[in-house]
Amino acid sequence: MLAAVYRQKGPAREVLRIEEVPVQSPGSGEVRVRLAFSGVNPSDVKSRAGLASPLMDHAAVIPHSDGAGVVEAVGEGVASDWIGRRVWVFNGQWGRASGTAAQFIVLPLRQVVMLPDAVSLEHGASIGIPLMTAWHAVAACGSLLGRTVLVPGAAGAVGRYVVQLARRAGARVIASVSSETKAEQARAAGADEVVNYRTEDLGPRVRELTNGQGADFIIEVDAAGNGARYGELLAFGGKVVVYGSGQAMVGLPFRPLIMNFVTMYFFIVYRLPDDLLRQTTDGITALLGSTALPAWPLHHSPLQVFPLEEIATAHERVEQGAGAKVLIRL
């Protein structure tokens, strides 16, 4: 099969190569998926670039965690009726050498989820990390009926889903964005209010929109960038659900947070415990298969699709801030 491979970390054009590699057979409890599309996430790009660590965990890596395709073979213990099913996969390259930037992938069945016929394979390859992150972040808030949720980065892949899921849960959503184009995208996703933090002071504006109370929840993409303002952004008893940060160190205003009984919850979708993982994938399956969706369709990020041989360009687009979900066609 053809696959993108790197054997050292560094710039995409210097380290990524398209190679012919052997097709694996599925072992016990595993399936082999013929992939149609591979999703490129910021974490995939950062890992290849060596931003977290310059060291290789494996001699050779096929990158990417997300993808979608059709099951073509099953291992011992897996029902044969899985063969021919359209599926989306997640955590393809997490803790493993071989991810989804290849024509085939072998994974444990727990990392393979049926894709409803109404959902395209392109969108199936888009939902792994972004929609799983958004789903768990919103679920971690508990009941949102009548509550206010602030969503920084609301036009991003995760943020766009957060806006929609929070609205479905009955929340009033305030989106924080950096441009008018992103503001339009956040409104299209269902945000009740949108604040452009480059032209408005976010803290006072959020206070104004909440009658001086602050937001009940923040679902956070950049804890380092926004943490210093949590004291003015949050209501008494507020909660921050953190799924990302632009820097390793996060500074927080201790006194307003302790005086207002603020809770902070950090998670990374790659390491969701089994019970939370099942809740997340089951919830997404129900969401994607809901007969109510045509009346309130789930809006996905716009797509930019590249052939496998242009994977370096795809990685560069993600590094530059694509403003879209970048996929590799396999």
Backbone as numpy.savetxt, mean C-alpha at the origin, in Angstrom:
# Nx Ny Nz CAx CAy CAz Cx Cy Cz
11.93 -18.95 -17.47 11.08 -17.76 -17.47 11.96 -16.53 -17.47
11.39 -15.41 -17.90 12.09 -14.14 -17.83 11.81 -13.45 -16.51
12.83 -12.83 -15.95 12.68 -12.14 -14.67 13.67 -10.99 -14.61
13.34 -9.97 -13.82 14.28 -8.90 -13.50 15.07 -9.33 -12.27
16.39 -9.17 -12.32 17.26 -9.65 -11.25 18.28 -8.57 -10.91
18.60 -8.43 -9.61 19.77 -7.63 -9.23 20.61 -8.41 -8.23
21.91 -8.24 -8.35 22.86 -8.95 -7.49 23.65 -8.02 -6.58
23.41 -6.75 -6.72 23.94 -5.75 -5.80 22.97 -4.59 -5.78
23.01 -3.83 -4.72 22.10 -2.70 -4.60 22.71 -1.45 -5.21
21.83 -0.58 -5.72 22.31 0.64 -6.35 21.27 1.20 -7.30
21.66 2.16 -8.16 20.72 2.76 -9.11 20.10 1.71 -10.03
18.84 1.92 -10.37 18.10 0.92 -11.14 18.80 0.53 -12.43
19.28 1.51 -13.19 19.88 1.19 -14.49 21.22 0.48 -14.37
21.83 0.58 -13.21 23.13 -0.06 -13.02 23.02 -1.49 -12.52
21.93 -1.81 -11.81 21.89 -3.12 -11.15 20.82 -4.07 -11.68
19.75 -3.55 -12.29 18.67 -4.42 -12.75 18.99 -5.02 -14.12
18.80 -6.33 -14.23 19.04 -7.04 -15.48 17.88 -7.98 -15.76
17.53 -8.16 -17.03 16.52 -9.14 -17.42 17.23 -10.44 -17.76
16.84 -11.52 -17.09 17.53 -12.79 -17.25 16.53 -13.94 -17.41
17.01 -15.03 -17.96 16.25 -16.28 -18.02 16.59 -17.08 -16.77
15.58 -17.38 -15.95 15.81 -18.13 -14.71 14.87 -19.32 -14.68
15.21 -20.36 -13.92 14.37 -21.57 -13.88 13.00 -21.30 -13.26
12.00 -22.02 -13.75 10.66 -21.97 -13.17 10.60 -22.99 -12.03
10.15 -22.56 -10.85 10.08 -23.44 -9.70 8.80 -24.26 -9.71
8.85 -25.42 -9.09 7.66 -26.23 -8.87 7.12 -25.94 -7.47
5.81 -25.86 -7.32 5.26 -25.58 -5.99 5.44 -26.76 -5.04
5.83 -26.45 -3.80 5.96 -27.47 -2.78 4.66 -27.64 -2.01
4.74 -28.35 -0.91 3.56 -28.59 -0.09 2.96 -27.27 0.39
1.66 -27.10 0.17 0.97 -25.88 0.60 1.22 -24.68 -0.27
1.85 -24.85 -1.43 2.20 -23.73 -2.30 1.45 -23.81 -3.63
1.42 -22.66 -4.33 0.88 -22.61 -5.68 1.84 -21.85 -6.57
1.78 -22.13 -7.86 2.55 -21.35 -8.83 1.59 -20.50 -9.63
1.90 -19.20 -9.69 1.06 -18.24 -10.38 1.78 -17.74 -11.63
1.07 -17.80 -12.77 1.57 -17.14 -13.98 1.16 -15.68 -13.87
2.13 -14.81 -13.68 1.85 -13.41 -13.40 1.56 -12.62 -14.68
0.55 -11.78 -14.62 0.24 -10.87 -15.72 0.85 -9.50 -15.48
0.82 -9.05 -14.21 1.34 -7.74 -13.85 2.02 -7.81 -12.49
3.04 -6.99 -12.33 3.75 -6.84 -11.06 3.65 -5.38 -10.63
3.28 -5.15 -9.37 3.18 -3.80 -8.86 4.50 -3.31 -8.29
4.86 -2.07 -8.61 6.09 -1.47 -8.08 5.73 -0.51 -6.95
6.17 -0.81 -5.75 5.90 0.02 -4.59 7.16 0.78 -4.16
6.99 1.90 -3.45 8.18 2.62 -2.97 9.13 1.75 -2.16
8.59 0.82 -1.37 9.47 -0.05 -0.58 10.32 -0.94 -1.47
9.80 -1.38 -2.62 10.59 -2.18 -3.56 11.77 -1.38 -4.09
11.49 -0.13 -4.43 12.51 0.75 -4.99 13.58 1.08 -3.95
13.14 1.38 -2.73 14.09 1.69 -1.66 14.97 0.50 -1.32
14.39 -0.69 -1.34 15.17 -1.89 -1.05 16.24 -2.11 -2.11
15.86 -2.00 -3.40 16.83 -2.16 -4.48 17.93 -1.11 -4.44
17.56 0.11 -4.04 18.54 1.20 -3.97 19.48 1.07 -2.78
19.11 0.25 -1.79 19.96 0.08 -0.62 19.77 1.16 0.42
18.61 1.83 0.43 18.41 2.93 1.37 18.30 2.44 2.80
17.67 1.29 3.02 17.56 0.74 4.37 18.85 0.04 4.77
19.44 -0.70 3.83 20.70 -1.40 4.08 21.38 -1.64 2.74
22.69 -1.39 2.66 23.40 -1.63 1.41 23.74 -3.10 1.19
23.49 -3.93 2.20 23.86 -5.34 2.13 22.76 -6.16 1.46
23.17 -7.17 0.70 22.23 -8.08 0.06 21.88 -9.21 1.02
20.60 -9.49 1.14 20.16 -10.63 1.96 20.24 -11.94 1.21
20.30 -11.86 -0.13 20.38 -13.04 -0.98 21.38 -12.75 -2.09
21.92 -13.80 -2.68 22.91 -13.62 -3.74 22.31 -12.91 -4.95
21.06 -13.21 -5.24 20.34 -12.57 -6.35 18.90 -12.37 -5.92
18.32 -11.23 -6.32 16.95 -10.89 -5.92 16.11 -10.58 -7.15
14.93 -11.18 -7.20 13.87 -10.77 -8.13 12.95 -9.87 -7.32
12.85 -8.57 -7.64 12.14 -7.64 -6.75 10.62 -7.70 -6.87
9.98 -6.93 -5.99 8.54 -6.61 -5.95 7.73 -7.60 -5.11
6.78 -7.02 -4.38 5.92 -7.80 -3.50 4.55 -8.11 -4.10
4.01 -7.19 -4.90 2.62 -7.32 -5.35 2.54 -7.82 -6.78
1.45 -8.50 -7.09 1.24 -8.97 -8.45 -0.13 -9.60 -8.61
-0.47 -9.92 -9.85 -1.74 -10.60 -10.13 -1.57 -11.46 -11.36
-2.32 -12.55 -11.39 -2.24 -13.47 -12.51 -3.19 -14.63 -12.32
-2.79 -15.80 -12.83 -3.64 -16.99 -12.81 -2.84 -18.16 -12.25
-3.45 -18.89 -11.32 -2.80 -20.08 -10.76 -2.71 -21.15 -11.85
-1.50 -21.69 -12.03 -1.34 -22.70 -13.06 -0.86 -24.04 -12.53
-0.44 -24.11 -11.27 -0.01 -25.38 -10.68 -0.12 -25.28 -9.17
-0.39 -26.42 -8.52 -0.52 -26.45 -7.07 0.36 -27.56 -6.50
0.78 -27.36 -5.26 1.56 -28.37 -4.58 0.69 -29.28 -3.73
1.34 -30.21 -3.07 0.64 -31.16 -2.22 -0.16 -30.42 -1.14
-1.39 -30.88 -0.94 -2.23 -30.28 0.10 -3.06 -29.12 -0.36
-2.90 -28.69 -1.60 -3.70 -27.57 -2.14 -4.71 -28.14 -3.12
-5.97 -27.76 -2.97 -7.04 -28.27 -3.83 -6.77 -27.93 -5.29
-7.02 -28.89 -6.16 -6.74 -28.70 -7.59 -7.64 -27.64 -8.23
-8.79 -27.32 -7.55 -9.68 -26.33 -8.17 -9.11 -24.91 -8.09
-7.96 -24.74 -7.45 -7.28 -23.45 -7.51 -6.71 -23.19 -8.91
-6.41 -24.25 -9.63 -5.82 -24.09 -10.97 -6.81 -23.36 -11.88
-6.32 -22.30 -12.52 -7.14 -21.50 -13.42 -7.79 -20.30 -12.76
-7.66 -20.17 -11.43 -8.27 -19.03 -10.74 -7.44 -17.76 -10.91
-8.13 -16.66 -11.13 -7.48 -15.34 -11.14 -7.21 -14.94 -9.69
-5.99 -14.46 -9.42 -5.60 -14.16 -8.04 -4.74 -12.91 -7.98
-4.69 -12.31 -6.79 -3.68 -11.31 -6.49 -2.81 -11.85 -5.37
-1.55 -11.43 -5.36 -0.59 -11.96 -4.40 0.07 -10.80 -3.66
0.60 -11.09 -2.48 1.25 -10.06 -1.68 2.48 -10.64 -0.99
3.36 -9.75 -0.52 4.59 -10.14 0.18 5.45 -11.10 -0.65
5.42 -10.90 -1.97 6.15 -11.81 -2.85 7.64 -11.89 -2.54
8.26 -10.72 -2.29 9.71 -10.73 -2.07 10.06 -10.45 -0.61
9.06 -10.43 0.27 9.33 -10.17 1.69 9.95 -11.41 2.32
11.21 -11.28 2.79 11.90 -12.40 3.41 12.28 -13.50 2.45
12.21 -13.23 1.16 12.51 -14.22 0.12 13.35 -13.58 -0.97
13.97 -14.42 -1.79 14.78 -13.89 -2.88 13.95 -13.58 -4.12
12.82 -14.28 -4.30 12.09 -14.21 -5.56 10.75 -13.53 -5.41
10.61 -12.34 -6.03 9.38 -11.58 -5.99 8.60 -11.69 -7.28
7.79 -10.66 -7.56 6.82 -10.74 -8.65 7.31 -10.15 -9.98
8.52 -9.65 -10.05 9.03 -9.11 -11.31 9.54 -10.24 -12.19
8.66 -11.20 -12.43 8.99 -12.41 -13.18 7.72 -12.97 -13.77
7.86 -13.87 -14.74 6.67 -14.42 -15.38 5.92 -15.41 -14.50
6.60 -15.99 -13.51 5.97 -16.92 -12.59 6.47 -16.66 -11.18
5.63 -17.01 -10.20 6.07 -16.97 -8.81 5.43 -18.14 -8.07
6.18 -18.73 -7.14 5.68 -19.78 -6.27 5.57 -19.21 -4.87
4.37 -19.33 -4.27 4.11 -18.75 -2.96 3.26 -19.70 -2.12
3.36 -19.58 -0.79 2.40 -20.28 0.07 0.99 -19.81 -0.24
0.02 -20.70 -0.12 -1.36 -20.38 -0.46 -1.87 -19.20 0.36
-1.36 -18.99 1.58 -1.83 -17.90 2.43 -1.52 -16.53 1.84
-0.61 -16.46 0.85 -0.26 -15.20 0.22 -0.90 -15.02 -1.15
-1.90 -15.84 -1.42 -2.58 -15.82 -2.71 -4.07 -15.67 -2.45
-4.70 -14.65 -3.07 -6.10 -14.32 -2.78 -6.89 -14.27 -4.09
-8.06 -14.87 -4.08 -8.89 -14.86 -5.29 -9.27 -13.43 -5.68
-9.28 -13.17 -6.97 -9.62 -11.86 -7.50 -10.97 -11.94 -8.20
-11.95 -11.16 -7.75 -13.27 -11.19 -8.41 -13.17 -10.88 -9.89
-14.05 -11.49 -10.68 -14.02 -11.30 -12.13 -14.18 -9.85 -12.54
-14.88 -9.05 -11.71 -15.12 -7.65 -12.07 -13.90 -6.77 -11.89
-12.85 -7.30 -11.25 -11.64 -6.52 -10.99 -10.56 -6.94 -11.98
-9.98 -5.98 -12.69 -8.97 -6.28 -13.69 -7.69 -6.80 -13.05
-6.90 -7.51 -13.82 -5.60 -7.99 -13.32 -4.67 -6.81 -13.04
-4.81 -5.72 -13.80 -4.01 -4.53 -13.53 -4.30 -3.99 -12.13
-5.57 -3.88 -11.79 -5.92 -3.40 -10.46 -5.61 -4.45 -9.39
-5.69 -5.73 -9.77 -5.30 -6.78 -8.83 -3.85 -6.65 -8.41
-3.00 -6.26 -9.35 -1.58 -6.08 -9.03 -1.31 -4.80 -8.27
-2.32 -3.94 -8.16 -2.17 -2.64 -7.50 -2.57 -2.65 -6.04
-3.32 -3.66 -5.61 -3.99 -3.56 -4.32 -3.24 -4.15 -3.15
-2.17 -4.92 -3.39 -1.49 -5.60 -2.29 -1.10 -4.70 -1.14
0.06 -4.11 -1.21 0.53 -3.26 -0.12 -0.37 -2.04 0.08
-0.76 -1.30 -0.96 -1.57 -0.09 -0.72 -2.92 -0.36 -0.07
-3.71 -1.27 -0.62 -5.05 -1.49 -0.08 -5.00 -2.25 1.24
-4.08 -3.19 1.37 -3.93 -3.89 2.65 -3.55 -2.91 3.76
-2.63 -2.00 3.45 -2.23 -0.99 4.44 -3.41 -0.11 4.81
-4.13 0.37 3.81 -5.27 1.25 4.07 -6.34 0.52 4.87
-6.62 -0.72 4.51 -7.66 -1.48 5.21 -7.32 -1.64 6.68
-6.09 -2.07 6.97 -5.74 -2.28 8.38 -5.66 -0.97 9.14
-5.17 0.09 8.49 -5.09 1.39 9.16 -6.47 1.88 9.58
-7.44 1.75 8.69 -8.80 2.19 9.02 -9.40 1.27 10.08
-9.18 -0.03 9.97 -9.71 -0.97 10.97 -9.11 -0.70 12.35
-7.84 -0.27 12.39 -7.17 -0.02 13.67 -7.75 1.18 14.40
-8.54 2.00 13.71 -9.18 3.15 14.35 -10.40 2.74 15.16
-10.96 1.56 14.87 -12.22 1.19 15.51 -13.38 1.88 14.83
-14.44 2.15 15.57 -15.62 2.78 14.97 -15.29 4.21 14.52
-15.67 4.51 13.29 -15.42 5.85 12.73 -16.71 6.62 12.49
-17.82 6.05 12.86 -19.09 6.70 12.61 -19.15 8.05 13.33
-19.29 9.12 12.56 -19.38 10.45 13.13 -18.06 11.03 13.62
-16.95 10.35 13.35 -15.64 10.83 13.78 -14.93 11.53 12.63
-13.90 12.31 12.96 -13.13 13.03 11.94 -11.77 12.39 11.78
-11.40 12.13 10.53 -10.12 11.50 10.21 -9.31 12.44 9.32
-8.08 12.74 9.73 -7.15 13.51 8.91 -6.25 12.53 8.16
-6.16 12.73 6.84 -5.38 11.82 6.00 -4.29 12.59 5.26
-3.07 12.65 5.82 -1.95 13.22 5.06 -1.63 12.34 3.85
-1.17 12.95 2.79 -0.84 12.18 1.58 -2.07 11.52 0.98
-3.20 12.22 0.99 -4.47 11.61 0.60 -4.56 11.28 -0.88
-3.67 11.82 -1.71 -3.70 11.51 -3.13 -2.76 10.37 -3.49
-2.03 9.84 -2.51 -1.13 8.72 -2.76 -1.87 7.41 -2.88
-1.14 6.34 -3.19 -1.76 5.04 -3.40 -2.49 4.56 -2.15
-1.85 4.67 -0.98 -2.50 4.27 0.26 -3.55 5.30 0.67
-3.18 6.58 0.64 -4.07 7.64 1.09 -5.39 7.67 0.35
-5.36 7.43 -0.94 -6.59 7.42 -1.74 -7.55 6.34 -1.24
-7.00 5.16 -0.93 -7.84 4.09 -0.39 -8.32 4.43 1.02
-7.45 5.05 1.84 -7.85 5.41 3.20 -9.06 6.35 3.16
-9.01 7.35 2.30 -10.11 8.30 2.19 -11.42 7.55 1.91
-11.37 6.64 0.96 -12.59 5.92 0.58 -13.09 5.01 1.68
-12.18 4.26 2.31 -12.59 3.33 3.36 -13.11 4.06 4.59
-12.47 5.18 4.94 -12.93 5.95 6.09 -14.32 6.53 5.83
-14.54 7.03 4.62 -15.87 7.54 4.27 -16.92 6.44 4.35
-16.58 5.26 3.85 -17.52 4.14 3.90 -17.84 3.77 5.34
-16.89 3.99 6.25 -17.08 3.66 7.66 -17.83 4.75 8.42
-18.21 5.82 7.73 -19.01 6.87 8.35 -18.24 8.05 8.88
-16.96 8.17 8.52 -16.14 9.27 9.02 -16.29 10.52 8.16
-15.97 11.64 8.76 -15.75 12.88 8.02 -14.25 12.94 7.74
-13.85 13.07 6.48 -12.45 12.97 6.09 -11.90 14.33 5.69
-10.79 14.71 6.33 -10.03 15.89 5.94 -8.75 15.40 5.28
-8.56 15.76 4.04 -7.37 15.34 3.30 -6.32 16.44 3.33
-5.06 16.04 3.49 -3.94 16.97 3.42 -3.12 16.63 2.19
-2.90 17.63 1.32 -2.20 17.41 0.06 -1.25 18.57 -0.21
-0.47 18.43 -1.28 0.56 19.43 -1.57 0.34 20.20 -2.86
-0.76 19.95 -3.56 -1.00 20.68 -4.81 -2.49 20.65 -5.13
-2.90 21.52 -6.03 -4.31 21.55 -6.42 -4.69 20.30 -7.21
-3.75 19.79 -8.00 -4.03 18.54 -8.72 -4.33 17.42 -7.75
-3.51 17.31 -6.69 -3.74 16.28 -5.68 -5.01 16.56 -4.89
-5.33 17.83 -4.71 -6.57 18.18 -4.03 -7.77 17.66 -4.82
-7.74 17.80 -6.13 -8.82 17.30 -6.97 -8.92 15.79 -6.87
-7.78 15.11 -6.81 -7.79 13.65 -6.67 -8.38 13.23 -5.34
-8.04 13.95 -4.27 -8.58 13.63 -2.95 -10.08 13.85 -2.91
-10.55 14.93 -3.53 -12.00 15.17 -3.57 -12.71 14.08 -4.36
-12.09 13.66 -5.46 -12.69 12.60 -6.27 -12.79 11.29 -5.49
-11.85 11.08 -4.57 -11.88 9.88 -3.74 -12.93 9.97 -2.64
-13.44 11.18 -2.37 -14.50 11.33 -1.40 -14.17 12.17 -0.19
-13.03 12.86 -0.18 -12.68 13.70 0.97 -13.72 14.80 1.16
-14.13 15.02 2.41 -15.10 16.07 2.71 -14.46 17.45 2.66
-13.24 17.54 3.15 -12.48 18.79 3.15 -11.07 18.49 2.69
-10.45 19.44 2.01 -9.08 19.27 1.52 -8.27 20.49 1.92
-7.10 20.26 2.49 -6.19 21.33 2.88 -4.89 21.18 2.10
-4.52 22.21 1.36 -3.22 22.24 0.69 -2.22 22.84 1.67
-1.38 21.99 2.25 -0.49 22.46 3.31 0.61 23.40 2.81
0.75 23.51 1.49 1.73 24.45 0.95 1.18 25.88 0.89
-0.13 26.01 0.86 -0.74 27.34 0.78 -1.56 27.68 2.02
-1.81 26.70 2.89 -2.56 26.93 4.12 -1.79 26.35 5.30
-1.96 26.93 6.46 -1.33 26.41 7.68 -2.20 25.26 8.18
-1.66 24.05 8.13 -2.46 22.85 8.36 -3.12 22.83 9.75
-2.34 23.13 10.79 -2.87 23.05 12.15 -4.07 23.95 12.38
-3.94 25.25 12.18 -5.09 26.14 12.36 -6.27 25.80 11.46
-5.99 25.35 10.24 -7.08 25.01 9.32 -7.86 23.80 9.81
-7.14 22.78 10.31 -7.82 21.60 10.85 -8.65 21.98 12.07
-8.09 22.85 12.93 -8.84 23.32 14.10 -10.12 24.06 13.67
-9.97 24.87 12.63 -11.12 25.62 12.13 -12.20 24.68 11.61
-11.78 23.65 10.88 -12.73 22.71 10.28 -13.39 21.81 11.32
-12.80 21.72 12.51 -13.35 20.84 13.55 -13.86 21.64 14.74
-14.18 22.91 14.52 -14.70 23.77 15.59 -13.78 23.81 16.81
-12.49 23.84 16.52 -11.49 23.97 17.58 -11.12 22.69 18.27
-11.72 21.56 17.88 -11.50 20.30 18.60 -10.29 19.52 18.09
-10.00 19.57 16.83 -8.96 18.74 16.24 -9.54 17.44 15.71
-8.75 16.69 14.99 -9.19 15.43 14.38 -9.17 14.32 15.42
-10.12 13.39 15.30 -10.15 12.24 16.19 -9.05 11.24 15.84
-8.74 11.15 14.56 -7.73 10.20 14.09 -6.87 10.85 13.01
-5.60 10.45 12.98 -4.72 10.75 11.85 -4.21 9.42 11.33
-4.36 9.17 10.04 -3.78 7.97 9.42 -2.59 8.45 8.62
-1.40 8.13 9.12 -0.18 8.87 8.82 0.79 8.17 7.86
1.15 8.90 6.81 2.14 8.43 5.85 3.55 8.90 6.19
3.68 10.00 6.95 5.00 10.57 7.24 5.06 11.09 8.67
5.33 10.18 9.60 5.35 10.54 11.02 6.44 11.55 11.33
7.60 11.43 10.68 8.68 12.37 10.93 8.32 13.77 10.45
7.66 13.85 9.32 7.31 15.15 8.76 6.19 15.85 9.50
5.28 15.08 10.10 4.09 15.68 10.71 4.02 15.54 12.22
4.88 14.71 12.81 4.76 14.40 14.22 4.82 15.60 15.15
5.60 16.59 14.82 5.75 17.75 15.69 4.44 18.53 15.83
3.48 18.30 14.91 2.23 19.06 14.92 1.05 18.27 15.49
1.29 17.05 15.95 0.18 16.24 16.43 -0.57 16.91 17.58
0.15 17.67 18.40 -0.49 18.34 19.52 -1.60 19.29 19.09
-1.40 19.99 17.98 -2.42 20.93 17.51 -3.41 20.30 16.54
-3.08 19.14 16.01 -3.95 18.51 15.02 -4.99 17.59 15.65
-4.69 17.04 16.84 -5.53 16.00 17.42 -6.49 16.50 18.49
-7.64 15.87 18.55 -8.61 16.12 19.61 -8.21 15.36 20.86
-8.84 15.68 21.97 -8.61 14.94 23.22 -8.96 13.47 22.99
-8.06 12.58 23.42 -8.27 11.15 23.21 -8.03 10.71 21.79
-7.36 11.56 21.00 -7.11 11.23 19.60 -6.13 10.09 19.42
-6.07 9.58 18.21 -5.20 8.44 17.90 -4.52 8.66 16.56
-3.23 8.33 16.51 -2.47 8.37 15.26 -2.16 6.94 14.85
-2.52 6.57 13.65 -2.18 5.27 13.09 -1.09 5.50 12.05
0.10 5.00 12.32 1.28 5.30 11.51 1.67 4.11 10.65
1.70 4.32 9.33 2.17 3.26 8.43 3.42 3.68 7.66
3.91 4.92 7.88 5.09 5.34 7.14 5.75 6.56 7.77
7.00 6.78 7.37 7.75 7.95 7.83 8.84 8.25 6.83
9.04 9.54 6.58 10.08 9.95 5.65 11.47 9.88 6.23
11.58 9.79 7.57 12.87 9.72 8.24 12.80 8.66 9.34
13.97 8.16 9.73 14.01 7.10 10.75 13.65 7.62 12.14
13.95 8.88 12.44 13.68 9.45 13.75 12.44 10.33 13.70
11.57 10.18 14.70 10.31 10.92 14.76 10.31 11.77 16.02
10.13 13.11 15.85 10.04 14.01 16.99 8.59 14.30 17.34
8.27 14.23 18.65 6.89 14.41 19.09 6.81 15.45 20.21
5.71 16.23 20.27 5.52 17.22 21.33 4.94 16.53 22.57
5.78 16.20 23.52 5.36 15.34 24.63 4.19 15.91 25.43
4.27 17.17 25.86 3.26 17.68 26.78 1.84 17.67 26.20
1.61 18.22 25.00 0.23 18.17 24.49 -0.28 16.75 24.24
0.63 15.84 23.91 0.18 14.47 23.66 -0.22 13.78 24.96
0.57 13.95 26.01 0.22 13.30 27.28 -0.98 13.96 27.94
-1.09 15.27 27.80 -2.22 15.97 28.41 -3.54 15.64 27.70
-3.46 15.26 26.45 -4.66 14.95 25.68 -4.88 13.45 25.48
-4.14 12.63 26.23 -4.35 11.18 26.22 -4.31 10.61 24.79
-3.30 11.02 24.04 -3.17 10.59 22.64 -2.59 9.18 22.58
-3.10 8.38 21.67 -2.60 7.03 21.41 -1.89 7.01 20.06
-0.77 6.28 19.99 -0.08 6.10 18.71 0.06 4.61 18.43
-0.23 4.24 17.20 -0.19 2.84 16.79 0.64 2.74 15.51
1.72 1.97 15.58 2.60 1.78 14.43 2.41 0.37 13.88
2.46 0.23 12.55 2.43 -1.11 11.97 3.07 -1.10 10.60
3.49 -2.27 10.17 3.98 -2.46 8.81 3.22 -3.64 8.23
2.64 -3.47 7.07 1.73 -4.46 6.53 2.43 -5.79 6.26
3.73 -5.77 5.98 4.47 -7.00 5.71 4.42 -7.97 6.89
4.29 -7.42 8.10 4.41 -8.25 9.30 3.11 -8.36 10.09
1.99 -8.19 9.45 0.72 -8.35 10.14 0.63 -9.77 10.70
0.27 -9.91 11.98 0.06 -11.25 12.55 -1.04 -11.99 11.78
-1.03 -13.31 11.88 -1.93 -14.13 11.06 -3.39 -13.74 11.21
-3.85 -13.45 12.44 -5.26 -13.13 12.61 -5.61 -11.81 11.92
-4.72 -10.81 12.05 -4.98 -9.53 11.40 -4.84 -9.64 9.88
-3.93 -10.49 9.44 -3.75 -10.71 8.01 -5.02 -11.32 7.41
-5.59 -12.31 8.09 -6.83 -12.92 7.59 -7.97 -11.91 7.58
-8.08 -11.11 8.63 -9.12 -10.09 8.67 -8.97 -9.12 7.50
-7.73 -8.78 7.20 -7.47 -7.81 6.13 -7.81 -8.38 4.76
-7.30 -9.57 4.45 -7.57 -10.15 3.13 -9.05 -10.52 2.98
-9.68 -11.01 4.05 -11.11 -11.31 3.98 -11.92 -10.03 3.76
-11.53 -8.96 4.44 -12.23 -7.69 4.27 -12.09 -7.15 2.86
-10.90 -7.27 2.29 -10.69 -6.79 0.93 -11.47 -7.63 -0.07
-11.50 -8.95 0.16 -12.27 -9.82 -0.72 -13.74 -9.43 -0.71
-14.28 -9.18 0.48 -15.68 -8.76 0.59 -15.90 -7.41 -0.08
-14.96 -6.50 0.09 -15.07 -5.18 -0.52 -15.08 -5.27 -2.03
-14.13 -6.01 -2.59 -14.01 -6.11 -4.05 -15.18 -6.85 -4.67
-15.77 -7.77 -3.90 -16.88 -8.55 -4.44 -18.24 -8.00 -4.09
-18.29 -6.84 -3.42 -19.56 -6.30 -2.96 -20.45 -5.88 -4.12
-21.72 -6.27 -4.04 -22.68 -5.85 -5.07 -23.03 -4.38 -4.93
-22.65 -3.77 -3.79 -22.93 -2.35 -3.59 -21.91 -1.46 -4.28
-20.79 -2.04 -4.71 -19.72 -1.23 -5.29 -20.11 -0.46 -6.54
-20.95 -1.00 -7.45 -21.30 -0.19 -8.62 -21.93 1.15 -8.25
-22.64 1.21 -7.13 -23.24 2.47 -6.70 -22.20 3.39 -6.04
-21.16 2.77 -5.48 -20.10 3.55 -4.83 -18.78 2.89 -5.18
-18.33 3.01 -6.42 -17.18 2.23 -6.90 -15.89 2.60 -6.17
-15.03 1.59 -6.03 -13.73 1.81 -5.43 -12.82 2.45 -6.48
-12.30 3.63 -6.16 -11.43 4.33 -7.09 -9.98 3.92 -6.85
-9.34 3.42 -7.89 -7.93 3.05 -7.81 -7.08 4.20 -8.35
-5.82 4.17 -8.03 -4.90 5.16 -8.60 -4.80 4.97 -10.11
-4.54 6.04 -10.85 -4.28 5.87 -12.29 -3.06 4.99 -12.49
-3.01 4.33 -13.63 -1.95 3.35 -13.88 -0.92 3.86 -14.87
0.33 3.48 -14.65 1.39 3.62 -15.64 2.01 2.24 -15.79
1.93 1.67 -16.98 2.34 0.29 -17.21 3.57 0.25 -18.11
4.58 -0.51 -17.69 5.83 -0.65 -18.45 6.09 -2.13 -18.75
6.68 -2.44 -19.91 7.08 -3.82 -20.16 8.26 -4.20 -19.25
8.47 -5.48 -19.07 9.52 -5.96 -18.17 10.88 -5.37 -18.53
11.17 -5.26 -19.82 12.50 -4.76 -20.22 12.70 -3.29 -19.86
11.64 -2.59 -19.48 11.77 -1.19 -19.07 11.60 -1.03 -17.55
11.95 -2.05 -16.80 11.77 -2.01 -15.36 12.60 -0.91 -14.71
13.78 -0.62 -15.25 14.58 0.47 -14.68 13.84 1.80 -14.78
13.20 2.04 -15.93 12.41 3.26 -16.09 11.26 3.28 -15.10
10.62 2.14 -14.89 9.51 2.05 -13.94 9.98 2.41 -12.53
11.13 1.88 -12.13 11.66 2.20 -10.80 11.98 3.69 -10.68
12.52 4.26 -11.74 12.83 5.69 -11.72 11.56 6.53 -11.61
10.48 6.10 -12.25 9.23 6.84 -12.15 8.73 6.85 -10.72
8.84 5.73 -10.03 8.42 5.67 -8.62 9.31 6.58 -7.77
10.61 6.58 -8.04 11.53 7.43 -7.29 11.22 8.91 -7.49
10.77 9.24 -8.68 10.48 10.64 -9.01 9.10 11.10 -8.51
8.30 10.15 -8.03 6.94 10.46 -7.62 6.02 10.39 -8.82
5.60 9.19 -9.18 4.90 8.97 -10.43 3.52 9.63 -10.46
2.88 9.79 -9.30 1.51 10.27 -9.29 0.54 9.26 -9.86
0.97 8.00 -9.90 0.17 6.91 -10.44 0.72 5.61 -9.87
-0.07 4.54 -10.05 0.42 3.22 -9.67 1.22 2.65 -10.83
2.49 2.34 -10.58 3.38 1.84 -11.62 3.34 0.31 -11.63
3.10 -0.25 -12.82 3.04 -1.70 -12.98 4.05 -2.16 -14.03
4.44 -3.43 -13.91 5.24 -4.09 -14.94 4.35 -5.13 -15.61
4.26 -5.06 -16.95 3.49 -6.06 -17.71 4.38 -7.27 -17.98
3.86 -8.44 -17.62 4.66 -9.66 -17.76 4.12 -10.56 -18.86
